[in-house]
Structure formats: structure tokens, C-alpha cells
Amino acid sequence: MKTNITKKQANALTKKDDRYSALQGLFYEPKKNRLTVTNSHVLLCYNVTPDENDSTGIVPSELFKSKISDHCTYLI
């Protein structure tokens, strides 16, 4: 997946409550070119460029880089 989302942006919208573990990450849907994040109050969808063989899943916000870069590629 290729995206310019930073760790700060990802952490700002994820839920911090341990009772909601599914909301502590970003939901990645490569078939829809979408990364979705919510904290149960706000829902945002980011367009991403999927790589071949990427699969659907929840991506922890800690995986994202700290600074914006044009070459952010994540293998999911």
C-alpha cells in the first residue's frame, strides 16, 4: 500500500480504549483502494494505492512513518 498518512494523523483518530481493540487501528481494504479510521465519533476514509497480494485487515497506527514522504510503501 502506498500512502502519505503519518503516524500522528493515524493516532489522532484511533480509539485509545482497550475495550475497542478493532478501533485502535486503520481498516485496510485493498480491493476498494481505501483505508478507514474511526474513533467512534469521526469516520475518515483515505484513498491509497494497493500493492499486489495485499490483503484486508486492521493496520496498527504505530506502523506508519513519523514524517510525510512521497515514497511511503507499506507491505500488508
PyMOL commands that set and color helices and strands:
alter all, ss='L'
color gray80, all
select helices_A, chain A and resi 7-13+21-24+30-32+61-63
alter helices_A, ss='H'
color red, helices_A
select strands_A, chain A and resi 25-29+34-38+43-47+57-60
alter strands_A, ss='S'
color yellow, strands_A
deselect
rebuild
show_as cartoon
